[in-house]
Amino acid sequence: MEQRQDKEERLTRLERRWRWTWTVWAISTVAWLLLFAGLWWGFLPMGMTVLKACHLTVVDSKGKPRIELGTVQERLVATTPKERGERFPTQLVEVPIVRLYDVNGKERITLRVFSGTLAEIALCDQEGRVRVGLSMATQDTPGVTLYDAWGRGRAFLGLRSDGSPVLQFYDPQWQVLFEAP
């Protein structure tokens, strides 16, 4: 009986994930098709070669934001695996950003590029808090950061610039508790 309930729960979770993936794909496909159809049939001015906007939000039929494109001012705190949690001065940078929202208006996926030195895809929980970050840092060093429920990085797995792997665990103040190798 317990196995059946477990299978049903897993199937329900899989169905929810599939619905979310299909919804995002459908919305983005329709948006691109509408743009190309508008260009093809001349709904947009013929002389227009560039659409310029500081911010673009795609909403669903209920008016809730689903996709957001734009730029934002964000603080960049530079840390590297070798400094064992040392923090460098922060700087305010203009960041291009793409956000995808769920049906409840909560941010679920964010794509950012920090001034050419760091690119990140962040996955958020159902409350919109970042929980997983996939990043490509300076010198093409990839990594995955796991965040706690308050948005603090707690674990990092990645590669250093020389290609050697690194695993780190942090306390809530980004101080390294454990590092291997």
C-alpha positions, 0 to 999 in steps of 0.5 A, spaced: 500 500 500 505 504 501 509 503 495 503 504 491 502 511 494 509 513 493 508 511 486 502 515 485 506 521 489 512 521 484 507 520 478 504 526 481 510 530 481 512 528 474 506 530 472 507 537 475 514 538 472 511 536 465 506 541 465 510 547 468 516 545 462 510 544 457 507 551 459 514 555 459 515 552 452 508 553 449 509 561 451 516 562 449 514 558 442 508 562 441 511 569 443 517 567 437 511 565 432 507 572 433 514 576 433 516 572 426 509 573 424 508 580 425 515 581 421 513 577 415 506 580 414 508 587 415 504 588 422 510 591 424 513 597 421 517 595 415 523 600 417 524 597 424 530 593 424 531 593 432 525 593 437 528 597 443 525 597 450 528 597 457 523 592 460 519 587 457 514 583 460 509 577 457 503 576 461 498 570 461 491 571 460 489 573 467 495 579 467 500 575 471 507 576 469 510 569 466 516 572 462 520 578 464 526 581 460 530 587 462 536 589 465 537 591 473 542 594 477 545 588 482 551 588 487 556 583 485 560 580 490 566 577 488 569 570 491 573 565 488 575 558 491 582 559 493 580 565 498 577 561 502 571 565 503 574 572 503 569 577 500 571 583 496 568 589 495 561 589 492 560 593 486 553 595 482 553 593 475 548 593 470 545 586 469 541 583 463 536 578 466 531 573 464 526 571 469 520 566 468 514 565 473 510 560 475 502 560 474 502 564 481 507 569 479 513 566 483 520 567 480 522 560 478 528 561 473 533 566 472 538 567 467 543 573 468 550 575 465 554 579 470 558 584 466 562 578 462 565 575 468 559 571 470 553 568 467 548 564 472 542 560 471 538 560 478 533 555 479 528 558 485 523 554 489 515 555 490 516 561 494 521 564 489 527 564 493 534 561 489 535 554 491 540 552 485 545 556 481 549 554 475 554 558 473 560 560 469 565 564 472 571 568 470 576 563 466 570 559 464 570 555 471 563 552 471 560 551 478 553 549 482 552 552 488 546 550 493 543 555 497 539 554 503 532 557 504 534 564 506 538 565 499 545 563 502 550 559 499 551 553 503 555 548 498 559 549 491 561 544 486 565 546 481 572 546 477 578 551 478 581 555 472 586 549 472 581 544 471 582 541 478 575 540 482 573 543 488 568 542 493 566 547 498 561 547 504 560 554 507 557 557 513 551 562 513 556 568 512 560 565 506 566 562 510 568 556 508 567 550 513 570 544 509 574 544 502 576 538 498 581 537 495 
